[in-house]
């Protein structure tokens, strides 16, 4: 019975009432030209989005995870690593790449 409750809890985790959550970037990011890619965990009813705010000295990245679920709908019980990318106006170059939610430097 305890295992059934755990599995049911995992199936519903990530599918709560919070439709949009900002997450810290916890894995290395890659930069190719003007494209920056991060990897994050998403559940069965979730999608992720990476955005960038640019200044002359920094590029601040914000990682948001959205939950998409209709009332009464169960989310598939899985967690997957998914790449999410954003394109900046100018190459990162010597600018600091920063996680907007934690302030942590990423490069």
N, C-alpha and C positions, 0 to 999 in steps of 0.2 A: 504494500500500500504506500509506503514512504517513497519508493522509487516512482510510482505513478504520479504522486503529487509533485515530485521534483520535475519530471518530464512535462507535466502540464504547466508548471511554473515557467519552465524554459520556453515552452511553446508560446506563452503569452508575454514573456519578457521582451522588451523592445517594442511592444505593440500597445503601450499604455496610452494615456490621454495627452501626453506631451507631444504635439505634432512636429516640433522643430527644436533640436538641441544642438548647442555649440559644443564641440569636443576639442580637446587638446590634440595636437599632432604628435603622436608618440613613435612613429616610425620614420626612417630617413626619407627625405624627399629627393626627387630627381629633377634636374633642369636640362631641357633640350631646347636650345634657342630661346624663344619667348614662352615656352610651355613648361609649367611646373606641375609635377604629379606627386600626390601623396597616396598612401594606402591606409584604409580604415576598415574596421569591422562593421558589417551591416547584417541585420536580421531579415527574416522573411518578408516583412512588410515595410522595409526601410530602403531609402535611397540616400546617397551622400552628395554633397556639393562643396566645392572648394572655390573660394573667391579671394581676390587679391586687392589690397589697397596700396597704391604706390605713392612714394614721395621721392625726392631727390636722393635721400640717403637710405631709405628702407623700403622693403616690400613686406607688408603684413598679410599673412594668410589666415583666413577663417574657414574652418571645417565645420559644416553643419550637417546633421543627419535628420531627415524628415521621416516621420512614420505615416504611412498611408494605410488606412484600415477603415472599412465601413463598420457601422455599429453591428455588433454581434459576429463579425467576421473573425476567425482565428488566423493567426499568423503561422506560416510554416515554421517548424522548429529547427532552424539552422542559423548558423552564423558563418559568414563568408568574408574573406578579405577582398576588397574591391578597390581598384585604382580610381582616383578622381583627379581631374586636371583642370587647370585654369590657364588662360593665356594673358600675359602682361603686355602693356603697350610698348615698353622698352625692355631689352634684355636685362637680367638681374645685374650682371657685371660685378662691380665692387660693392653694390648696395647690400646691406644686411637683410637677410631673409628671416622673418620673425613670425612666431606663432602668436596671433593676436589674442588668443584666449589666455595664454600662460606668460607671454612676454619672452619666452625662451627663443634664443637664436638658433636657427636651423642650418646655417651654413658657416 
